[in-house]
Amino acid sequence: MANARLSVQDKATRGEVVPVRLAILHAMETGFRRDIDGRAITRNVIRFVACRYAGREVWRADLSSGISANPYFEFFFRADMSGELELTWEDDSMEKGLIRARIEVAG
Amino acid sequence: MSPSRANRRRALGVMAGSALAAWGVKISRAAAAEADTATALIAELIGSSPLREGREGREGGIRLTIPALADTGQSVPVTIDVDSPMTANDFVKNIYLIAPRNPRPLVASVFLSPLSGRASFTTRMRLAGEQQVVAIAIRSDGTHCIARAQVVVAVSACLDGT
């Protein structure tokens, strides 16, 4: 999907701790705002973001409306084998997101 | 000034005064309720986990980095770092980020594993006014550590009465 950007290096030495930076284009609608006619705008926030690496879940975050619009996350993983880094998320409207990167581990 | 007019004025003054007093009570009650909710939430997250004593300058090995003054509550950068070797026997399981005065105080719950490599999490959060932001880390050995930071917010998120 084009609504997110993932920044992670494509090569690592075995055992290296690698930073992951993820930015998602999303309103993170709180559910507390009202439209011009005074009707409440339905809440729609990204409920969770999960990171799988070489088929194993390494990181996950459950989120609330307290996360800013266009959420940004930075976290780490230990590169122990070459594989796919896969970030997935889902919002209140059940819309799912996915972004991938491949990392080659040497040594 | 006629007596009836003076009476009316006095009556209006009393009404305004009591309205103000009621408003004040409402505000302080709301603040107390917020504090209670946050305290209860923190207690629930920690459970029976004992507090790990920290080294000097770092409360139990956790560090909460957030600006002391945020221009806007819509987007405040925040980083939580926890000292941990992140090995299979000794790692940080959870990191919680709490904004006690927000309408939903639990902002994020992060789940880590030994494969996380480093117990660090950065994001941008909303803040509904000046408050003391709280970060809690739970380790695999069952201990926890906690950090707090006071943040002044120039323009709050949730200006629409929330």
Interface residues (C-beta under 8 A of the other chain):
Chain A: V17 V18 T30 F32 R33 R34 Y53 R56 E57 V58 W59 R60 A61 D62 L63 S64 S65 G66 I67 S68 A69 P71 Y72 F73 E74 F75 F76 F77 R78 D80
Chain B: Q74 S75 V76 T79 M86 L97 A99 N102 P103 R104 P105 L106 V107 A108 S109 V110 F111 L112 S113 P114 L115 S116 G117 R118 S120 F121 T122 T123 R124 M125 R126 C158 D160 T162
